[in-house]
């Protein structure tokens, strides 16, 4: 009986710690912002996006970016760099302060289906995921 009470108490404490850590109690020591050219890009057209990463005072800092499109099933697809043959995907790419690129949405990009454009930003001070809903149109 005593062992059962301890197990229940332990599980309750684990749940409390998990809830506190996932409630946004910790604030990131940097700011990251994703802006793009609208939520409804036309298929076969260029769609520009821009990511800015700064410290809390607004000064640019070094970061790494991974850009991906998440389909409704939750599968992430890496985004290709626009107009370069050096590195085909925006994956763990190092930049300082500002990152600009564009995507050409293919005709088979799920016209009329809401997708999530995600950028994973990693700095020396932490990691954050920026999400931008997009519904391609024909």
TILUM-322077 format. One record per atom (N, C-alpha, C): residue in one letter; atom name; z, x, y. Coordinates in steps of 0.02 Angstrom, whole numbers, plus 32768, in hexadecimal, padded with zeros to 4 digits. Layout:
BEGIN
> a | CA | Z | X | Y
...
REM end
This chain:
BEGIN
> x | N | 8000 | 8029 | 7FC5
> x | CA | 8000 | 8000 | 8000
> x | C | 8000 | 802C | 803F
> x | N | 802A | 805F | 803E
> x | CA | 802E | 808C | 8078
> x | C | 7FEB | 80B0 | 8083
> x | N | 7FCB | 80C5 | 804C
> x | CA | 7F8B | 80E6 | 8051
> x | C | 7F56 | 80B8 | 806E
> x | N | 7F58 | 8079 | 805B
> x | CA | 7F29 | 8048 | 8075
> x | C | 7F32 | 803F | 80C0
> x | N | 7F70 | 803C | 80D8
> x | CA | 7F7C | 8035 | 8120
> x | C | 7F62 | 8071 | 8146
> x | N | 7F6D | 80AD | 812A
> x | CA | 7F54 | 80EA | 814B
> x | C | 7F07 | 80E9 | 814E
> x | N | 7EE8 | 80D3 | 8119
> x | CA | 7E9E | 80D1 | 8118
> x | C | 7E84 | 80A0 | 814C
> x | N | 7EA4 | 8066 | 8152
> x | CA | 7E8F | 8034 | 8183
> x | C | 7E9A | 804E | 81CA
> x | N | 7ED4 | 8070 | 81D6
> x | CA | 7EE2 | 808D | 8217
> x | C | 7EAF | 80C2 | 8229
> x | N | 7E9F | 80ED | 81F8
> x | CA | 7E6E | 8122 | 8203
> x | C | 7E29 | 8105 | 8213
> x | N | 7E13 | 80D3 | 81EE
> x | CA | 7DD2 | 80B4 | 81FB
> x | C | 7DD0 | 8092 | 823F
> x | N | 7E08 | 8075 | 8253
> x | CA | 7E0D | 8056 | 8296
> x | C | 7E07 | 808A | 82CD
> x | N | 7E27 | 80C4 | 82C4
> x | CA | 7E22 | 80F9 | 82F6
> x | C | 7DDB | 8116 | 82F9
> x | N | 7DBA | 811D | 82C0
> x | CA | 7D75 | 8136 | 82BF
> x | C | 7D48 | 8105 | 82E3
> x | N | 7D50 | 80C5 | 82D9
> x | CA | 7D27 | 8092 | 82FB
> x | C | 7D34 | 8093 | 8346
> x | N | 7D73 | 809D | 835B
> x | CA | 7D84 | 80A0 | 83A1
> x | C | 7D64 | 80DC | 83C3
> x | N | 7D67 | 8117 | 83A3
> x | CA | 7D48 | 8153 | 83BF
> x | C | 7CFD | 814B | 83C3
> x | N | 7CDE | 812E | 8390
> x | CA | 7C95 | 8123 | 8391
> x | C | 7C81 | 80F3 | 83C8
> x | N | 7CA8 | 80BF | 83D3
> x | CA | 7C98 | 808F | 8408
> x | C | 7C9F | 80AF | 844D
> x | N | 7CD2 | 80D9 | 8456
> x | CA | 7CDC | 80FA | 8496
> x | C | 7CA5 | 812C | 84A5
> x | N | 7C8E | 8150 | 8472
> x | CA | 7C5A | 8182 | 847D
> x | C | 7C15 | 8162 | 8488
> x | N | 7C09 | 8128 | 846D
> x | CA | 7BC7 | 8108 | 8475
> x | C | 7BC5 | 80D9 | 84B1
> x | N | 7BFC | 80D0 | 84D3
> x | CA | 7BFD | 80A1 | 850B
> x | C | 7BE6 | 80C1 | 854C
> x | N | 7BCF | 80FF | 854A
> x | CA | 7BB8 | 811F | 8587
> x | C | 7BF2 | 813D | 85AE
> x | N | 7C2A | 814C | 858E
> x | CA | 7C64 | 8167 | 85AF
> x | C | 7C56 | 81AC | 85CB
> x | N | 7C29 | 81D2 | 85AC
> x | CA | 7C1A | 8215 | 85C6
> x | C | 7BDB | 8212 | 85F0
> x | N | 7BDF | 8230 | 862C
> x | CA | 7BA7 | 8230 | 865A
> x | C | 7B83 | 8273 | 8655
> x | N | 7B41 | 8271 | 8655
> x | CA | 7B1A | 82AE | 8651
> x | C | 7B21 | 82D6 | 8691
> x | N | 7B23 | 8319 | 868D
> x | CA | 7B28 | 8342 | 86C9
> x | C | 7AE4 | 8350 | 86E9
> x | N | 7AB3 | 8326 | 86DC
> x | CA | 7A71 | 832D | 86FB
> x | C | 7A52 | 82E8 | 8701
> x | N | 7A1D | 82E3 | 8729
> x | CA | 79F8 | 82A4 | 8731
> x | C | 79B1 | 82AE | 8717
> x | N | 7998 | 827C | 86F5
> x | CA | 7953 | 827D | 86DC
> x | C | 7933 | 823A | 86EB
> x | N | 78F7 | 823C | 8706
> x | CA | 78D4 | 81FF | 8719
> x | C | 788C | 8200 | 8700
> x | N | 7877 | 81C9 | 86E2
> x | CA | 7833 | 81C1 | 86CA
> x | C | 7810 | 818C | 86F4
> x | N | 77D7 | 819E | 8711
> x | CA | 77AE | 816E | 8736
> x | C | 7768 | 816F | 8718
> x | N | 7747 | 8136 | 871A
> x | CA | 7704 | 8131 | 86FD
> x | C | 76DA | 8100 | 8725
> x | N | 769A | 80FD | 8714
> x | CA | 7669 | 80D5 | 8739
> x | C | 7665 | 808E | 871F
> x | N | 769D | 806D | 8717
> x | CA | 769D | 8026 | 8703
> x | C | 76AC | 801B | 86BA
> x | N | 76BF | 7FDE | 86AA
> x | CA | 76D3 | 7FCC | 8667
> x | C | 769A | 7FAD | 863E
> x | N | 765F | 7FA5 | 865B
> x | CA | 7627 | 7F86 | 8637
> x | C | 75E7 | 7FAF | 8642
> x | N | 75E2 | 7FEB | 8624
> x | CA | 75A6 | 8013 | 862D
> x | C | 756A | 7FF6 | 8607
> x | N | 7530 | 8002 | 8621
> x | CA | 74F3 | 7FEB | 8600
> x | C | 74E0 | 801C | 85C9
> x | N | 74CA | 8002 | 858F
> x | CA | 74B4 | 802C | 8558
> x | C | 747A | 8057 | 856E
> x | N | 7475 | 8094 | 8554
> x | CA | 7442 | 80C6 | 8565
> x | C | 7446 | 80DC | 85AE
> x | N | 7480 | 80D6 | 85CD
> x | CA | 7489 | 80EE | 8611
> x | C | 74C1 | 8121 | 8614
> x | N | 74C4 | 8146 | 864A
> x | CA | 74F7 | 8179 | 8652
> x | C | 7535 | 815A | 8671
> x | N | 756E | 8169 | 8653
> x | CA | 75AF | 814E | 8669
> x | C | 75DC | 818A | 8678
> x | N | 75ED | 8192 | 86B7
> x | CA | 7615 | 81CC | 86CC
> x | C | 765F | 81BE | 86C8
> x | N | 7686 | 81F2 | 86B6
> x | CA | 76CE | 81ED | 86B8
> x | C | 76EC | 822D | 86D4
> x | N | 7728 | 8227 | 86EF
> x | CA | 7749 | 825E | 8711
> x | C | 7793 | 825D | 86FF
> x | N | 77AF | 8297 | 86EE
> x | CA | 77F6 | 829D | 86DE
> x | C | 7814 | 82D1 | 870E
> x | N | 784C | 82BF | 872B
> x | CA | 786F | 82EC | 8759
> x | C | 78B6 | 82F5 | 873F
> x | N | 78CB | 8334 | 8739
> x | CA | 790F | 8345 | 8721
> x | C | 7931 | 8370 | 8755
> x | N | 796C | 835A | 876B
> x | CA | 7992 | 837E | 879E
> x | C | 79DC | 8381 | 878B
> x | N | 7A01 | 83AD | 87AD
> x | CA | 7A49 | 83AB | 87A5
> x | C | 7A63 | 8372 | 87D0
> x | N | 7AA4 | 8368 | 87D2
> x | CA | 7AC0 | 8330 | 87F6
> x | C | 7AB7 | 8336 | 8842
> x | N | 7AA8 | 8372 | 885B
> x | CA | 7A9C | 837B | 88A3
> x | C | 7A53 | 8373 | 88B5
> x | N | 7A28 | 8369 | 8883
> x | CA | 79E1 | 835E | 8890
> x | C | 79B5 | 839C | 888A
> x | N | 79D1 | 83D4 | 8873
> x | CA | 79AA | 8411 | 886B
> x | C | 7989 | 8411 | 8826
> x | N | 7949 | 8426 | 8822
> x | CA | 7926 | 8427 | 87E2
> x | C | 7947 | 8457 | 87B1
> x | N | 7947 | 8445 | 8771
> x | CA | 7963 | 8470 | 873C
> x | C | 7931 | 8476 | 8703
> x | N | 793C | 84A7 | 86D8
> x | CA | 7911 | 84B1 | 869E
> x | C | 7920 | 847D | 8669
> x | N | 78EB | 8468 | 8646
> x | CA | 78F4 | 8435 | 8612
> x | C | 78BB | 843C | 85E0
> x | N | 78C2 | 8418 | 85A9
> x | CA | 788E | 8413 | 8577
> x | C | 787F | 83C8 | 856E
> x | N | 783F | 83B9 | 8560
> x | CA | 782A | 8373 | 8559
> x | C | 7804 | 8369 | 8519
> x | N | 7810 | 8331 | 84FA
> x | CA | 77E7 | 8318 | 84C2
> x | C | 77D4 | 82D1 | 84D3
> x | N | 7792 | 82C3 | 84D6
> x | CA | 777A | 8281 | 84E6
> x | C | 775E | 8260 | 84A8
> x | N | 776F | 8220 | 84A0
> x | CA | 7758 | 81FB | 8465
> x | C | 7750 | 81B1 | 8474
> x | N | 7728 | 8191 | 844C
> x | CA | 771F | 8148 | 8450
> x | C | 773E | 812B | 8412
> x | N | 776A | 80FB | 841C
> x | CA | 778D | 80DB | 83E5
> x | C | 776F | 8095 | 83DB
> x | N | 7755 | 8089 | 839E
> x | CA | 7735 | 8048 | 8390
> x | C | 776B | 8014 | 8380
> x | N | 7758 | 7FD5 | 8379
> x | CA | 7789 | 7FA0 | 836C
> x | C | 77B0 | 7FA9 | 832B
> x | N | 7796 | 7FD0 | 82FC
> x | CA | 77BA | 7FDD | 82BD
> x | C | 77EC | 8016 | 82C4
> x | N | 77ED | 8038 | 82FE
> x | CA | 781D | 806D | 830A
> x | C | 7803 | 80B2 | 82F9
> x | N | 77C3 | 80B8 | 82E7
> x | CA | 77A6 | 80F9 | 82D7
> x | C | 7791 | 811C | 8318
> x | N | 77A6 | 815B | 8320
> x | CA | 7795 | 8182 | 835C
> x | C | 7756 | 81AB | 834F
> x | N | 7728 | 81A9 | 837F
> x | CA | 76E9 | 81CE | 837C
> x | C | 76E7 | 81FE | 83B7
> x | N | 76E0 | 823F | 83AA
> x | CA | 76DF | 8270 | 83E0
> x | C | 76A3 | 8265 | 840E
> x | N | 76AC | 8274 | 844D
> x | CA | 7679 | 826D | 8480
> x | C | 7655 | 82B0 | 8488
> x | N | 7613 | 82AD | 848D
> x | CA | 75EB | 82EA | 8497
> x | C | 75EA | 82FC | 84E1
> x | N | 75E6 | 833F | 84EE
> x | CA | 75DC | 8356 | 8532
> x | C | 7597 | 833F | 8549
> x | N | 7590 | 8330 | 8588
> x | CA | 7550 | 831B | 85A3
> x | C | 7529 | 8358 | 85BA
> x | N | 74F1 | 8365 | 859A
> x | CA | 74C2 | 8398 | 85B0
> x | C | 74D7 | 83E0 | 85A1
> x | N | 74FA | 83EC | 856B
> x | CA | 750A | 8431 | 8559
> x | C | 7503 | 843B | 850E
> x | N | 74F1 | 8478 | 84FC
> x | CA | 74EB | 8489 | 84B5
> x | C | 7522 | 84B9 | 849F
> x | N | 754E | 84CC | 84CE
> x | CA | 7582 | 84FC | 84BE
> x | C | 75B5 | 84E0 | 848D
> x | N | 75D4 | 84AA | 849F
> x | CA | 7605 | 8488 | 8474
> x | C | 75F0 | 843F | 8472
> x | N | 75DC | 8425 | 8439
> x | CA | 75C1 | 83E2 | 8439
> x | C | 75F3 | 83AA | 8449
> x | N | 7634 | 83B6 | 843F
> x | CA | 7665 | 8380 | 8449
> x | C | 769A | 8394 | 847C
> x | N | 76B3 | 8362 | 84A0
> x | CA | 76EA | 836C | 84CE
> x | C | 7729 | 836A | 84A3
> x | N | 773A | 83A3 | 8487
> x | CA | 7774 | 83A8 | 845A
> x | C | 779C | 83E5 | 846B
> x | N | 77DA | 83DA | 8482
> x | CA | 7808 | 8410 | 8493
> x | C | 77E9 | 843F | 84C6
> x | N | 77C5 | 8423 | 84F6
> x | CA | 77A2 | 844B | 8529
> x | C | 77D2 | 845B | 8562
> x | N | 77D5 | 849A | 8575
> x | CA | 7802 | 84B2 | 85A9
> x | C | 77E3 | 84A7 | 85EE
> x | N | 780B | 848E | 861E
> x | CA | 77F4 | 8486 | 8663
> x | C | 7830 | 848E | 8692
> x | N | 7821 | 8493 | 86D2
> x | CA | 7856 | 849B | 8704
> x | C | 784F | 8463 | 8738
> x | N | 787C | 8434 | 8738
> x | CA | 787F | 8401 | 876C
> x | C | 7850 | 83C6 | 8763
> x | N | 780F | 83D2 | 8764
> x | CA | 77DD | 839C | 8762
> x | C | 77AC | 83A8 | 8729
> x | N | 779B | 8371 | 8707
> x | CA | 7768 | 8372 | 86D3
> x | C | 773A | 8338 | 86DE
> x | N | 76F9 | 8346 | 86E3
> x | CA | 76C6 | 8311 | 86ED
> x | C | 7691 | 8318 | 86B7
> x | N | 767C | 82E1 | 869B
> x | CA | 7647 | 82E1 | 866A
> x | C | 7629 | 829A | 8668
> x | N | 75F8 | 8290 | 863F
> x | CA | 75DA | 824E | 8638
> x | C | 75C6 | 8242 | 85F0
> x | N | 75BF | 8202 | 85E1
> x | CA | 75AB | 81EC | 859E
> x | C | 756C | 81C3 | 85A6
> x | N | 753D | 81CA | 8578
> x | CA | 7504 | 819D | 8575
> x | C | 7512 | 816E | 853B
> x | N | 751F | 812F | 854B
> x | CA | 7531 | 80FE | 8517
> x | C | 74F3 | 80EE | 84EF
> x | N | 74F4 | 80F7 | 84AC
> x | CA | 74BA | 80E6 | 8484
> x | C | 74B1 | 809A | 847E
> x | N | 7476 | 8085 | 846B
> x | CA | 7468 | 803E | 8465
> x | C | 7492 | 801F | 842D
> x | N | 74A7 | 8047 | 83FD
> x | CA | 74CF | 802D | 83C5
> x | C | 751A | 8034 | 83D2
> x | N | 752E | 8038 | 8410
> x | CA | 7574 | 8045 | 8421
> x | C | 75A0 | 8007 | 841F
> x | N | 758A | 7FD5 | 83FD
> x | CA | 75B3 | 7F98 | 83F8
> x | C | 75B0 | 7F6F | 8438
> x | N | 7574 | 7F5C | 844B
> x | CA | 756A | 7F34 | 8488
> x | C | 7593 | 7EF4 | 8482
> x | N | 75BC | 7EE8 | 84B5
> x | CA | 75E6 | 7EAC | 84B6
> x | C | 7628 | 7EB4 | 8493
> x | N | 7634 | 7EEE | 8474
> x | CA | 7673 | 7EFB | 8451
> x | C | 769E | 7F29 | 847C
> x | N | 76DD | 7F18 | 8486
> x | CA | 7709 | 7F41 | 84AE
> x | C | 771F | 7F7E | 8487
> x | N | 7711 | 7FB8 | 84A3
> x | CA | 7724 | 7FF8 | 8487
> x | C | 7758 | 8018 | 84B5
> x | N | 777B | 804B | 849C
> x | CA | 77AB | 806F | 84C5
> x | C | 7792 | 80B6 | 84CE
> x | N | 7788 | 80CA | 850D
> x | CA | 7779 | 8110 | 851C
> x | C | 77BC | 8132 | 8527
> x | N | 77CA | 8166 | 84FF
> x | CA | 780A | 8188 | 8503
> x | C | 7801 | 81D2 | 8514
> x | N | 782E | 81EC | 853D
> x | CA | 7831 | 8233 | 8547
> x | C | 7878 | 8249 | 8536
> x | N | 787D | 827C | 850D
> x | CA | 78BD | 8299 | 84FC
> x | C | 78C5 | 82D7 | 8528
> x | N | 78F7 | 82D7 | 8553
> x | CA | 7904 | 830E | 8582
> x | C | 7941 | 8334 | 8569
> x | N | 7938 | 8376 | 8560
> x | CA | 796F | 83A0 | 854A
> x | C | 7978 | 83D8 | 857D
> x | N | 79B6 | 83E0 | 8594
> x | CA | 79C8 | 8416 | 85C2
> x | C | 7A01 | 843E | 85A2
> x | N | 7A17 | 8471 | 85C6
> x | CA | 7A50 | 8499 | 85AF
> x | C | 7A90 | 8470 | 85B2
> x | N | 7A8F | 8438 | 85D7
> x | CA | 7ACB | 8410 | 85E1
> x | C | 7ACC | 83D0 | 85B7
> x | N | 7A97 | 83C2 | 8592
> x | CA | 7A97 | 8386 | 8569
> x | C | 7A51 | 836C | 855C
> x | N | 7A4F | 832F | 8541
> x | CA | 7A10 | 8310 | 852C
> x | C | 7A11 | 82C7 | 853F
> x | N | 79D7 | 82AD | 8554
> x | CA | 79D1 | 8266 | 8563
> x | C | 798C | 824E | 854E
> x | N | 7986 | 820E | 8541
> x | CA | 7947 | 81EF | 852E
> x | C | 7935 | 81BC | 8564
> x | N | 78FA | 81C3 | 8582
> x | CA | 78E2 | 8194 | 85B4
> x | C | 78AD | 8168 | 8593
> x | N | 78B3 | 8127 | 859D
> x | CA | 7886 | 80F6 | 857C
> x | C | 7862 | 80CD | 85B1
> x | N | 7822 | 80C1 | 85A5
> x | CA | 77F7 | 809B | 85D3
> x | C | 77CE | 806A | 85A9
> x | N | 77D9 | 8028 | 85AE
> x | CA | 77B0 | 7FF9 | 8587
> x | C | 7769 | 7FF4 | 85A1
> x | N | 7739 | 7FF4 | 8573
> x | CA | 76F2 | 7FF1 | 8585
> x | C | 76CF | 7FBF | 8558
> x | N | 76A5 | 7F95 | 8576
> x | CA | 767B | 7F66 | 8550
> x | C | 7633 | 7F71 | 8563
> x | N | 760D | 7F98 | 853B
> x | CA | 75C7 | 7FA6 | 854B
> x | C | 759F | 7F64 | 854D
> x | N | 756C | 7F64 | 8578
> x | CA | 7540 | 7F29 | 857F
> x | C | 74F8 | 7F40 | 8576
> x | N | 74CB | 7F10 | 8568
> x | CA | 7485 | 7F22 | 855E
> x | C | 745E | 7F1D | 859F
REM end
